[in-house]
Amino acid sequence: MFEGASEHALRAGFSVLGRLSEEHPRAQGWLAHLLDRDLPGRALAAFEAAKAIGERTAHARLGEVLGRALERKGTIALAVQLDNAGLPEQTVSLREVGAWVDKTLLDHLPEPTDLASLSARAALLGNLGARQSTLGKREEALVSSVEAVTHYRRLYPADPAVFSSGLALSLETLAQCQFHIVSWLPAPSL
């Protein structure tokens, strides 16, 4: 059914299987198989279906399966395509996809040479740190957040009005990471 299907048909198929995955764990295997057979040709349809399903439920597994497929076989071209399609900030089912996109884009950014490239790096690091924190990857989030704060502190004097919100959000994520990491430490014996 999926071989040679149009973008519309792919999206409809992924929507059906995505909703089915809420109650039937076997559907996750079917989704993984379909994505592994042609990730470049099917990722966007799966992503759009996951966005639509994610507006109604957080229990569908399509976004999670897509995230794992991207970890295995994703490319920078797919990261750019999904980023251009519009990553929702607060969708539970697409957290892994969002983190993968941010990390992939970040890994392919050239070293910053001016304020614009430093700003792009800081923004991606801030987004990545927040996503990693939400996923419970506190140590990774801490590293991303520290780097984001470092960049925003360099950017802030150049244009406080533009960079103050990025700095504030990165500091907030950093504080949350530090709080959660410290709270996981064993209590000192008295």
PyMOL commands that place a pseudoatom at each C-alpha (Angstrom):
pseudoatom trace, name=CA, resn=MET, resi=1, chain=A, elem=C, hetatm=0, pos=[0.000, 0.000, 0.000]
pseudoatom trace, name=CA, resn=PHE, resi=2, chain=A, elem=C, hetatm=0, pos=[2.836, 2.423, 0.792]
pseudoatom trace, name=CA, resn=GLU, resi=3, chain=A, elem=C, hetatm=0, pos=[4.996, 1.597, -2.256]
pseudoatom trace, name=CA, resn=GLY, resi=4, chain=A, elem=C, hetatm=0, pos=[4.655, 4.419, -4.787]
pseudoatom trace, name=CA, resn=ALA, resi=5, chain=A, elem=C, hetatm=0, pos=[1.978, 6.151, -2.698]
pseudoatom trace, name=CA, resn=SER, resi=6, chain=A, elem=C, hetatm=0, pos=[1.403, 9.897, -2.974]
pseudoatom trace, name=CA, resn=GLU, resi=7, chain=A, elem=C, hetatm=0, pos=[2.347, 12.236, -0.129]
pseudoatom trace, name=CA, resn=HIS, resi=8, chain=A, elem=C, hetatm=0, pos=[-1.346, 12.507, 0.795]
pseudoatom trace, name=CA, resn=ALA, resi=9, chain=A, elem=C, hetatm=0, pos=[-1.781, 8.715, 0.880]
pseudoatom trace, name=CA, resn=LEU, resi=10, chain=A, elem=C, hetatm=0, pos=[1.394, 8.298, 2.955]
pseudoatom trace, name=CA, resn=ARG, resi=11, chain=A, elem=C, hetatm=0, pos=[0.203, 10.849, 5.469]
pseudoatom trace, name=CA, resn=ALA, resi=12, chain=A, elem=C, hetatm=0, pos=[-3.217, 9.160, 5.712]
pseudoatom trace, name=CA, resn=GLY, resi=13, chain=A, elem=C, hetatm=0, pos=[-1.571, 5.765, 6.209]
pseudoatom trace, name=CA, resn=PHE, resi=14, chain=A, elem=C, hetatm=0, pos=[0.758, 7.086, 8.902]
pseudoatom trace, name=CA, resn=SER, resi=15, chain=A, elem=C, hetatm=0, pos=[-2.200, 8.792, 10.595]
pseudoatom trace, name=CA, resn=VAL, resi=16, chain=A, elem=C, hetatm=0, pos=[-4.141, 5.543, 10.770]
pseudoatom trace, name=CA, resn=LEU, resi=17, chain=A, elem=C, hetatm=0, pos=[-1.168, 3.549, 12.047]
pseudoatom trace, name=CA, resn=GLY, resi=18, chain=A, elem=C, hetatm=0, pos=[-0.209, 6.340, 14.445]
pseudoatom trace, name=CA, resn=ARG, resi=19, chain=A, elem=C, hetatm=0, pos=[-3.662, 6.343, 16.034]
pseudoatom trace, name=CA, resn=LEU, resi=20, chain=A, elem=C, hetatm=0, pos=[-3.606, 2.559, 16.095]
pseudoatom trace, name=CA, resn=SER, resi=21, chain=A, elem=C, hetatm=0, pos=[-0.295, 2.648, 18.000]
pseudoatom trace, name=CA, resn=GLU, resi=22, chain=A, elem=C, hetatm=0, pos=[-2.067, 4.161, 21.007]
pseudoatom trace, name=CA, resn=GLU, resi=23, chain=A, elem=C, hetatm=0, pos=[-3.701, 0.859, 21.855]
pseudoatom trace, name=CA, resn=HIS, resi=24, chain=A, elem=C, hetatm=0, pos=[-1.804, -1.738, 19.823]
pseudoatom trace, name=CA, resn=PRO, resi=25, chain=A, elem=C, hetatm=0, pos=[1.961, -1.927, 20.437]
pseudoatom trace, name=CA, resn=ARG, resi=26, chain=A, elem=C, hetatm=0, pos=[2.463, -4.049, 17.290]
pseudoatom trace, name=CA, resn=ALA, resi=27, chain=A, elem=C, hetatm=0, pos=[1.710, -0.959, 15.223]
pseudoatom trace, name=CA, resn=GLN, resi=28, chain=A, elem=C, hetatm=0, pos=[5.053, 0.505, 16.351]
pseudoatom trace, name=CA, resn=GLY, resi=29, chain=A, elem=C, hetatm=0, pos=[6.862, -2.297, 14.532]
pseudoatom trace, name=CA, resn=TRP, resi=30, chain=A, elem=C, hetatm=0, pos=[4.853, -1.659, 11.386]
pseudoatom trace, name=CA, resn=LEU, resi=31, chain=A, elem=C, hetatm=0, pos=[5.651, 2.053, 11.569]
pseudoatom trace, name=CA, resn=ALA, resi=32, chain=A, elem=C, hetatm=0, pos=[9.358, 1.339, 12.079]
pseudoatom trace, name=CA, resn=HIS, resi=33, chain=A, elem=C, hetatm=0, pos=[9.394, -1.050, 9.120]
pseudoatom trace, name=CA, resn=LEU, resi=34, chain=A, elem=C, hetatm=0, pos=[7.692, 1.479, 6.838]
pseudoatom trace, name=CA, resn=LEU, resi=35, chain=A, elem=C, hetatm=0, pos=[10.111, 4.239, 7.831]
pseudoatom trace, name=CA, resn=ASP, resi=36, chain=A, elem=C, hetatm=0, pos=[13.190, 2.025, 7.526]
pseudoatom trace, name=CA, resn=ARG, resi=37, chain=A, elem=C, hetatm=0, pos=[12.219, 1.055, 3.959]
pseudoatom trace, name=CA, resn=ASP, resi=38, chain=A, elem=C, hetatm=0, pos=[12.276, 4.674, 2.726]
pseudoatom trace, name=CA, resn=LEU, resi=39, chain=A, elem=C, hetatm=0, pos=[13.016, 7.223, 5.445]
pseudoatom trace, name=CA, resn=PRO, resi=40, chain=A, elem=C, hetatm=0, pos=[13.913, 10.071, 3.038]
pseudoatom trace, name=CA, resn=GLY, resi=41, chain=A, elem=C, hetatm=0, pos=[10.697, 9.578, 1.080]
pseudoatom trace, name=CA, resn=ARG, resi=42, chain=A, elem=C, hetatm=0, pos=[8.411, 9.009, 4.062]
pseudoatom trace, name=CA, resn=ALA, resi=43, chain=A, elem=C, hetatm=0, pos=[9.764, 11.085, 6.944]
pseudoatom trace, name=CA, resn=LEU, resi=44, chain=A, elem=C, hetatm=0, pos=[7.872, 14.270, 6.089]
pseudoatom trace, name=CA, resn=ALA, resi=45, chain=A, elem=C, hetatm=0, pos=[4.538, 12.434, 5.713]
pseudoatom trace, name=CA, resn=ALA, resi=46, chain=A, elem=C, hetatm=0, pos=[5.101, 10.666, 9.038]
pseudoatom trace, name=CA, resn=PHE, resi=47, chain=A, elem=C, hetatm=0, pos=[6.085, 13.976, 10.648]
pseudoatom trace, name=CA, resn=GLU, resi=48, chain=A, elem=C, hetatm=0, pos=[2.965, 15.764, 9.397]
pseudoatom trace, name=CA, resn=ALA, resi=49, chain=A, elem=C, hetatm=0, pos=[0.788, 12.858, 10.557]
pseudoatom trace, name=CA, resn=ALA, resi=50, chain=A, elem=C, hetatm=0, pos=[2.480, 12.892, 13.981]
pseudoatom trace, name=CA, resn=LYS, resi=51, chain=A, elem=C, hetatm=0, pos=[1.867, 16.654, 14.291]
pseudoatom trace, name=CA, resn=ALA, resi=52, chain=A, elem=C, hetatm=0, pos=[-1.827, 16.196, 13.505]
pseudoatom trace, name=CA, resn=ILE, resi=53, chain=A, elem=C, hetatm=0, pos=[-2.204, 13.254, 15.891]
pseudoatom trace, name=CA, resn=GLY, resi=54, chain=A, elem=C, hetatm=0, pos=[-0.211, 15.073, 18.585]
pseudoatom trace, name=CA, resn=GLU, resi=55, chain=A, elem=C, hetatm=0, pos=[-2.821, 17.826, 18.699]
pseudoatom trace, name=CA, resn=ARG, resi=56, chain=A, elem=C, hetatm=0, pos=[-5.345, 15.264, 19.969]
pseudoatom trace, name=CA, resn=THR, resi=57, chain=A, elem=C, hetatm=0, pos=[-3.329, 12.811, 22.034]
pseudoatom trace, name=CA, resn=ALA, resi=58, chain=A, elem=C, hetatm=0, pos=[0.067, 12.342, 23.627]
pseudoatom trace, name=CA, resn=HIS, resi=59, chain=A, elem=C, hetatm=0, pos=[-0.184, 8.541, 23.608]
pseudoatom trace, name=CA, resn=ALA, resi=60, chain=A, elem=C, hetatm=0, pos=[0.352, 7.773, 19.921]
pseudoatom trace, name=CA, resn=ARG, resi=61, chain=A, elem=C, hetatm=0, pos=[3.827, 6.400, 19.240]
pseudoatom trace, name=CA, resn=LEU, resi=62, chain=A, elem=C, hetatm=0, pos=[4.394, 7.690, 15.700]
pseudoatom trace, name=CA, resn=GLY, resi=63, chain=A, elem=C, hetatm=0, pos=[6.635, 10.584, 16.795]
pseudoatom trace, name=CA, resn=GLU, resi=64, chain=A, elem=C, hetatm=0, pos=[8.674, 8.296, 19.017]
pseudoatom trace, name=CA, resn=VAL, resi=65, chain=A, elem=C, hetatm=0, pos=[9.154, 5.741, 16.217]
pseudoatom trace, name=CA, resn=LEU, resi=66, chain=A, elem=C, hetatm=0, pos=[10.075, 8.521, 13.774]
pseudoatom trace, name=CA, resn=GLY, resi=67, chain=A, elem=C, hetatm=0, pos=[12.613, 9.876, 16.261]
pseudoatom trace, name=CA, resn=ARG, resi=68, chain=A, elem=C, hetatm=0, pos=[14.301, 6.467, 16.548]
pseudoatom trace, name=CA, resn=ALA, resi=69, chain=A, elem=C, hetatm=0, pos=[14.361, 6.067, 12.747]
pseudoatom trace, name=CA, resn=LEU, resi=70, chain=A, elem=C, hetatm=0, pos=[15.968, 9.496, 12.380]
pseudoatom trace, name=CA, resn=GLU, resi=71, chain=A, elem=C, hetatm=0, pos=[18.590, 8.585, 14.994]
pseudoatom trace, name=CA, resn=ARG, resi=72, chain=A, elem=C, hetatm=0, pos=[19.483, 5.511, 12.928]
pseudoatom trace, name=CA, resn=LYS, resi=73, chain=A, elem=C, hetatm=0, pos=[19.297, 6.833, 9.361]
pseudoatom trace, name=CA, resn=GLY, resi=74, chain=A, elem=C, hetatm=0, pos=[18.584, 10.560, 9.426]
pseudoatom trace, name=CA, resn=THR, resi=75, chain=A, elem=C, hetatm=0, pos=[20.516, 13.069, 7.343]
pseudoatom trace, name=CA, resn=ILE, resi=76, chain=A, elem=C, hetatm=0, pos=[21.098, 16.803, 7.468]
pseudoatom trace, name=CA, resn=ALA, resi=77, chain=A, elem=C, hetatm=0, pos=[18.747, 17.143, 4.473]
pseudoatom trace, name=CA, resn=LEU, resi=78, chain=A, elem=C, hetatm=0, pos=[15.948, 15.529, 6.491]
pseudoatom trace, name=CA, resn=ALA, resi=79, chain=A, elem=C, hetatm=0, pos=[16.717, 17.752, 9.490]
pseudoatom trace, name=CA, resn=VAL, resi=80, chain=A, elem=C, hetatm=0, pos=[16.412, 20.860, 7.310]
pseudoatom trace, name=CA, resn=GLN, resi=81, chain=A, elem=C, hetatm=0, pos=[13.209, 19.547, 5.714]
pseudoatom trace, name=CA, resn=LEU, resi=82, chain=A, elem=C, hetatm=0, pos=[11.571, 18.834, 9.099]
pseudoatom trace, name=CA, resn=ASP, resi=83, chain=A, elem=C, hetatm=0, pos=[12.748, 22.142, 10.543]
pseudoatom trace, name=CA, resn=ASN, resi=84, chain=A, elem=C, hetatm=0, pos=[11.243, 23.983, 7.560]
pseudoatom trace, name=CA, resn=ALA, resi=85, chain=A, elem=C, hetatm=0, pos=[7.986, 22.053, 8.045]
pseudoatom trace, name=CA, resn=GLY, resi=86, chain=A, elem=C, hetatm=0, pos=[7.667, 23.635, 11.486]
pseudoatom trace, name=CA, resn=LEU, resi=87, chain=A, elem=C, hetatm=0, pos=[8.603, 21.808, 14.655]
pseudoatom trace, name=CA, resn=PRO, resi=88, chain=A, elem=C, hetatm=0, pos=[5.991, 22.372, 17.346]
pseudoatom trace, name=CA, resn=GLU, resi=89, chain=A, elem=C, hetatm=0, pos=[7.520, 23.482, 20.628]
pseudoatom trace, name=CA, resn=GLN, resi=90, chain=A, elem=C, hetatm=0, pos=[5.123, 21.777, 23.000]
pseudoatom trace, name=CA, resn=THR, resi=91, chain=A, elem=C, hetatm=0, pos=[4.216, 18.449, 21.413]
pseudoatom trace, name=CA, resn=VAL, resi=92, chain=A, elem=C, hetatm=0, pos=[4.956, 15.506, 23.666]
pseudoatom trace, name=CA, resn=SER, resi=93, chain=A, elem=C, hetatm=0, pos=[4.959, 12.970, 20.845]
pseudoatom trace, name=CA, resn=LEU, resi=94, chain=A, elem=C, hetatm=0, pos=[7.591, 14.858, 18.805]
pseudoatom trace, name=CA, resn=ARG, resi=95, chain=A, elem=C, hetatm=0, pos=[10.106, 15.674, 21.550]
pseudoatom trace, name=CA, resn=GLU, resi=96, chain=A, elem=C, hetatm=0, pos=[12.647, 13.151, 20.256]
pseudoatom trace, name=CA, resn=VAL, resi=97, chain=A, elem=C, hetatm=0, pos=[12.257, 14.398, 16.694]
pseudoatom trace, name=CA, resn=GLY, resi=98, chain=A, elem=C, hetatm=0, pos=[12.757, 18.012, 17.817]
pseudoatom trace, name=CA, resn=ALA, resi=99, chain=A, elem=C, hetatm=0, pos=[15.904, 17.129, 19.767]
pseudoatom trace, name=CA, resn=TRP, resi=100, chain=A, elem=C, hetatm=0, pos=[17.287, 15.170, 16.815]
pseudoatom trace, name=CA, resn=VAL, resi=101, chain=A, elem=C, hetatm=0, pos=[16.609, 18.049, 14.398]
pseudoatom trace, name=CA, resn=ASP, resi=102, chain=A, elem=C, hetatm=0, pos=[18.241, 20.614, 16.703]
pseudoatom trace, name=CA, resn=LYS, resi=103, chain=A, elem=C, hetatm=0, pos=[21.291, 18.418, 17.333]
pseudoatom trace, name=CA, resn=THR, resi=104, chain=A, elem=C, hetatm=0, pos=[21.713, 17.554, 13.652]
pseudoatom trace, name=CA, resn=LEU, resi=105, chain=A, elem=C, hetatm=0, pos=[21.448, 21.189, 12.565]
pseudoatom trace, name=CA, resn=LEU, resi=106, chain=A, elem=C, hetatm=0, pos=[23.871, 22.195, 15.319]
pseudoatom trace, name=CA, resn=ASP, resi=107, chain=A, elem=C, hetatm=0, pos=[26.378, 19.500, 14.319]
pseudoatom trace, name=CA, resn=HIS, resi=108, chain=A, elem=C, hetatm=0, pos=[26.387, 20.853, 10.768]
pseudoatom trace, name=CA, resn=LEU, resi=109, chain=A, elem=C, hetatm=0, pos=[26.729, 24.551, 11.607]
pseudoatom trace, name=CA, resn=PRO, resi=110, chain=A, elem=C, hetatm=0, pos=[30.114, 26.006, 10.795]
pseudoatom trace, name=CA, resn=GLU, resi=111, chain=A, elem=C, hetatm=0, pos=[32.060, 27.521, 13.652]
pseudoatom trace, name=CA, resn=PRO, resi=112, chain=A, elem=C, hetatm=0, pos=[30.685, 30.982, 14.409]
pseudoatom trace, name=CA, resn=THR, resi=113, chain=A, elem=C, hetatm=0, pos=[32.599, 33.811, 12.792]
pseudoatom trace, name=CA, resn=ASP, resi=114, chain=A, elem=C, hetatm=0, pos=[30.202, 36.719, 13.358]
pseudoatom trace, name=CA, resn=LEU, resi=115, chain=A, elem=C, hetatm=0, pos=[27.204, 37.734, 15.490]
pseudoatom trace, name=CA, resn=ALA, resi=116, chain=A, elem=C, hetatm=0, pos=[24.684, 36.143, 13.124]
pseudoatom trace, name=CA, resn=SER, resi=117, chain=A, elem=C, hetatm=0, pos=[26.341, 32.722, 13.169]
pseudoatom trace, name=CA, resn=LEU, resi=118, chain=A, elem=C, hetatm=0, pos=[26.943, 32.936, 16.923]
pseudoatom trace, name=CA, resn=SER, resi=119, chain=A, elem=C, hetatm=0, pos=[23.272, 33.847, 17.385]
pseudoatom trace, name=CA, resn=ALA, resi=120, chain=A, elem=C, hetatm=0, pos=[22.161, 30.840, 15.300]
pseudoatom trace, name=CA, resn=ARG, resi=121, chain=A, elem=C, hetatm=0, pos=[24.376, 28.536, 17.362]
pseudoatom trace, name=CA, resn=ALA, resi=122, chain=A, elem=C, hetatm=0, pos=[23.121, 29.991, 20.653]
pseudoatom trace, name=CA, resn=ALA, resi=123, chain=A, elem=C, hetatm=0, pos=[19.474, 29.609, 19.593]
pseudoatom trace, name=CA, resn=LEU, resi=124, chain=A, elem=C, hetatm=0, pos=[19.937, 25.967, 18.554]
pseudoatom trace, name=CA, resn=LEU, resi=125, chain=A, elem=C, hetatm=0, pos=[21.805, 25.187, 21.771]
pseudoatom trace, name=CA, resn=GLY, resi=126, chain=A, elem=C, hetatm=0, pos=[19.074, 26.834, 23.842]
pseudoatom trace, name=CA, resn=ASN, resi=127, chain=A, elem=C, hetatm=0, pos=[16.358, 24.840, 22.052]
pseudoatom trace, name=CA, resn=LEU, resi=128, chain=A, elem=C, hetatm=0, pos=[18.356, 21.632, 22.309]
pseudoatom trace, name=CA, resn=GLY, resi=129, chain=A, elem=C, hetatm=0, pos=[19.018, 22.118, 26.020]
pseudoatom trace, name=CA, resn=ALA, resi=130, chain=A, elem=C, hetatm=0, pos=[15.323, 22.680, 26.710]
pseudoatom trace, name=CA, resn=ARG, resi=131, chain=A, elem=C, hetatm=0, pos=[14.339, 19.608, 24.666]
pseudoatom trace, name=CA, resn=GLN, resi=132, chain=A, elem=C, hetatm=0, pos=[16.986, 17.432, 26.318]
pseudoatom trace, name=CA, resn=SER, resi=133, chain=A, elem=C, hetatm=0, pos=[15.793, 18.571, 29.728]
pseudoatom trace, name=CA, resn=THR, resi=134, chain=A, elem=C, hetatm=0, pos=[12.189, 17.700, 28.844]
pseudoatom trace, name=CA, resn=LEU, resi=135, chain=A, elem=C, hetatm=0, pos=[13.353, 14.262, 27.693]
pseudoatom trace, name=CA, resn=GLY, resi=136, chain=A, elem=C, hetatm=0, pos=[15.071, 13.722, 31.061]
pseudoatom trace, name=CA, resn=LYS, resi=137, chain=A, elem=C, hetatm=0, pos=[18.576, 13.901, 29.564]
pseudoatom trace, name=CA, resn=ARG, resi=138, chain=A, elem=C, hetatm=0, pos=[19.754, 16.253, 32.296]
pseudoatom trace, name=CA, resn=GLU, resi=139, chain=A, elem=C, hetatm=0, pos=[23.513, 15.900, 31.834]
pseudoatom trace, name=CA, resn=GLU, resi=140, chain=A, elem=C, hetatm=0, pos=[23.269, 16.514, 28.083]
pseudoatom trace, name=CA, resn=ALA, resi=141, chain=A, elem=C, hetatm=0, pos=[20.899, 19.423, 28.718]
pseudoatom trace, name=CA, resn=LEU, resi=142, chain=A, elem=C, hetatm=0, pos=[23.368, 20.884, 31.190]
pseudoatom trace, name=CA, resn=VAL, resi=143, chain=A, elem=C, hetatm=0, pos=[26.167, 20.851, 28.604]
pseudoatom trace, name=CA, resn=SER, resi=144, chain=A, elem=C, hetatm=0, pos=[23.946, 22.401, 25.898]
pseudoatom trace, name=CA, resn=SER, resi=145, chain=A, elem=C, hetatm=0, pos=[22.589, 25.032, 28.288]
pseudoatom trace, name=CA, resn=VAL, resi=146, chain=A, elem=C, hetatm=0, pos=[26.008, 26.066, 29.582]
pseudoatom trace, name=CA, resn=GLU, resi=147, chain=A, elem=C, hetatm=0, pos=[27.198, 26.583, 26.006]
pseudoatom trace, name=CA, resn=ALA, resi=148, chain=A, elem=C, hetatm=0, pos=[24.012, 28.505, 25.097]
pseudoatom trace, name=CA, resn=VAL, resi=149, chain=A, elem=C, hetatm=0, pos=[24.413, 30.793, 28.120]
pseudoatom trace, name=CA, resn=THR, resi=150, chain=A, elem=C, hetatm=0, pos=[28.077, 31.365, 27.252]
pseudoatom trace, name=CA, resn=HIS, resi=151, chain=A, elem=C, hetatm=0, pos=[27.160, 32.426, 23.710]
pseudoatom trace, name=CA, resn=TYR, resi=152, chain=A, elem=C, hetatm=0, pos=[24.229, 34.598, 24.800]
pseudoatom trace, name=CA, resn=ARG, resi=153, chain=A, elem=C, hetatm=0, pos=[26.467, 36.381, 27.320]
pseudoatom trace, name=CA, resn=ARG, resi=154, chain=A, elem=C, hetatm=0, pos=[28.772, 37.276, 24.434]
pseudoatom trace, name=CA, resn=LEU, resi=155, chain=A, elem=C, hetatm=0, pos=[25.832, 38.387, 22.282]
pseudoatom trace, name=CA, resn=TYR, resi=156, chain=A, elem=C, hetatm=0, pos=[23.928, 40.355, 24.926]
pseudoatom trace, name=CA, resn=PRO, resi=157, chain=A, elem=C, hetatm=0, pos=[26.168, 43.470, 24.998]
pseudoatom trace, name=CA, resn=ALA, resi=158, chain=A, elem=C, hetatm=0, pos=[25.842, 43.827, 21.205]
pseudoatom trace, name=CA, resn=ASP, resi=159, chain=A, elem=C, hetatm=0, pos=[22.024, 44.112, 21.347]
pseudoatom trace, name=CA, resn=PRO, resi=160, chain=A, elem=C, hetatm=0, pos=[20.368, 43.602, 24.760]
pseudoatom trace, name=CA, resn=ALA, resi=161, chain=A, elem=C, hetatm=0, pos=[16.833, 43.987, 23.362]
pseudoatom trace, name=CA, resn=VAL, resi=162, chain=A, elem=C, hetatm=0, pos=[17.348, 41.138, 20.895]
pseudoatom trace, name=CA, resn=PHE, resi=163, chain=A, elem=C, hetatm=0, pos=[19.316, 38.711, 23.053]
pseudoatom trace, name=CA, resn=SER, resi=164, chain=A, elem=C, hetatm=0, pos=[17.868, 39.182, 26.553]
pseudoatom trace, name=CA, resn=SER, resi=165, chain=A, elem=C, hetatm=0, pos=[15.044, 36.660, 26.068]
pseudoatom trace, name=CA, resn=GLY, resi=166, chain=A, elem=C, hetatm=0, pos=[17.412, 33.988, 24.703]
pseudoatom trace, name=CA, resn=LEU, resi=167, chain=A, elem=C, hetatm=0, pos=[19.770, 34.575, 27.602]
pseudoatom trace, name=CA, resn=ALA, resi=168, chain=A, elem=C, hetatm=0, pos=[16.928, 34.412, 30.125]
pseudoatom trace, name=CA, resn=LEU, resi=169, chain=A, elem=C, hetatm=0, pos=[15.498, 31.179, 28.681]
pseudoatom trace, name=CA, resn=SER, resi=170, chain=A, elem=C, hetatm=0, pos=[18.928, 29.560, 28.563]
pseudoatom trace, name=CA, resn=LEU, resi=171, chain=A, elem=C, hetatm=0, pos=[19.614, 30.564, 32.153]
pseudoatom trace, name=CA, resn=GLU, resi=172, chain=A, elem=C, hetatm=0, pos=[16.250, 29.137, 33.198]
pseudoatom trace, name=CA, resn=THR, resi=173, chain=A, elem=C, hetatm=0, pos=[16.987, 25.805, 31.497]
pseudoatom trace, name=CA, resn=LEU, resi=174, chain=A, elem=C, hetatm=0, pos=[20.448, 25.768, 33.052]
pseudoatom trace, name=CA, resn=ALA, resi=175, chain=A, elem=C, hetatm=0, pos=[19.009, 26.393, 36.526]
pseudoatom trace, name=CA, resn=GLN, resi=176, chain=A, elem=C, hetatm=0, pos=[16.432, 23.628, 36.077]
pseudoatom trace, name=CA, resn=CYS, resi=177, chain=A, elem=C, hetatm=0, pos=[19.124, 21.187, 34.963]
pseudoatom trace, name=CA, resn=GLN, resi=178, chain=A, elem=C, hetatm=0, pos=[21.330, 22.048, 37.904]
pseudoatom trace, name=CA, resn=PHE, resi=179, chain=A, elem=C, hetatm=0, pos=[18.397, 21.685, 40.302]
pseudoatom trace, name=CA, resn=HIS, resi=180, chain=A, elem=C, hetatm=0, pos=[17.426, 18.266, 38.956]
pseudoatom trace, name=CA, resn=ILE, resi=181, chain=A, elem=C, hetatm=0, pos=[21.002, 16.980, 38.917]
pseudoatom trace, name=CA, resn=VAL, resi=182, chain=A, elem=C, hetatm=0, pos=[21.608, 18.118, 42.500]
pseudoatom trace, name=CA, resn=SER, resi=183, chain=A, elem=C, hetatm=0, pos=[18.287, 16.647, 43.666]
pseudoatom trace, name=CA, resn=TRP, resi=184, chain=A, elem=C, hetatm=0, pos=[19.353, 13.229, 42.300]
pseudoatom trace, name=CA, resn=LEU, resi=185, chain=A, elem=C, hetatm=0, pos=[22.535, 13.189, 44.381]
pseudoatom trace, name=CA, resn=PRO, resi=186, chain=A, elem=C, hetatm=0, pos=[22.417, 11.037, 47.500]
pseudoatom trace, name=CA, resn=ALA, resi=187, chain=A, elem=C, hetatm=0, pos=[21.805, 12.914, 50.707]
pseudoatom trace, name=CA, resn=PRO, resi=188, chain=A, elem=C, hetatm=0, pos=[24.945, 13.469, 52.762]
pseudoatom trace, name=CA, resn=SER, resi=189, chain=A, elem=C, hetatm=0, pos=[25.231, 11.322, 55.870]
pseudoatom trace, name=CA, resn=LEU, resi=190, chain=A, elem=C, hetatm=0, pos=[25.272, 13.284, 59.089]
for i in range(1, 190): cmd.bond("trace and resi %d" % i, "trace and resi %d" % (i + 1))
show_as sticks, trace
zoom trace
